[in-house]
Amino acid sequence: MYHVSIVAVFPFTLFIYLRTMFPTVPGGDAGELLAEACHLGTAHPPGYPLFTILMYMVSEVGVNVEGWTPAAAANAACCVFGATTATVLSETTYRFVSSELGKEHDVLAGYAGALGGVLFAFSPLTWEYSVGAEVFALHNTLVAFILYFTVSVAVAEERGSRLVSGCLGALFCGLAISNQHTSILFIACLVPYVAFVIFVRGKERRDVFLTLMGAMFVLGLLPYLYLVWASGRVTDGSWGDMTSFAGFKKHVLREEYGTLKLAPSGKAGDLTAWDGMLGRTLIWLLDLRMQIGIVFLALAVYGMVARAGGGL
């Protein structure tokens, strides 16, 4: 029964996304990102290599299909990313809730998963960035898979399943960093938990797991090699010179913007400033109410409190 509700999330979400997607180039960075993808150039720091490669392949489809344009094809691809995110989040929620409540509550867990995925998909900001060519739709998909494999590690009963989930999670961690650096915020929280589950609770051999997961993580970072290749071609409009290690580091680490900079200079430590850390956190909480609604925000808070107390 739960499969019906969760599987329905993808076509339902994709249908609405495609009906509401941008017909041509959206605003923001989309124009530059698509231009660089179309001629295999390099985008602004940190380069977004995975997104550029995928959008190049998609744009080739747009060129060769009658009635389509590269921009329309890229927008449609982001709709697919958005629908995939909703589906993966639904399945992740189902797996977690089912493991907590037991298999006898599969139907309830399935509907809870479907509801969670749809709520995320149609929150205003997620919806906006899932119907136009931007890096955020792909970012959401990759992070959703990281969450899925984290839960899979946690609920796995066999060593083999735990190893496969851990390796795939490591691969998607690398891919996520190859697309959008803010994924590091998720990875920094989830990796210690995965390590605890595997090495402390599961008592697995560290040499085997660390070697395999490390190799998969590096594999996920390989799209960054594209930046070196593309930079050497010196295409018009491309950013940076990554043919040297210094240039590569400068671009990928966003040194011109400020590496890992999340607030204006001098403001991050000012707790009273609206553009400081505390002010931005408060603004985010106020916006969260607008994104998911006061009722579902209250349910989310209740769920966290109940889970912390050992119940549901």
VENDA-V546727 format. One line per field, one symbol per residue. ss: DSSP state (h for helix, s for strand, l for the rest). A space follows every 50 residues. Layout:
ss=???
This chain:
ss=lhhhhhhhhhhhhhhhhhhhlllllllllhhhhhhhhhllllllllllhh hhhhhhhhhhhhhhlllllhhhhhhhhhhhhhhhhhhhhhhhhhhhhhhh hlhhhhhhhhhhhhhhhhhhhllhhhhhhlllllhhhhhhhhhhhhhhhh hhhhhlllhhhhhhhhhhhhhhhhhhhlllllhhhhhhhhhhhhhhhhhh hllllhhhhhhhhhhhhhhhhllhhhhhhhhhllllllllllllhhhhhh hhllllllllllllllllllllllllhhhhhhhhhhhhhhhhlhhhhhhh hhhhhhhhllll
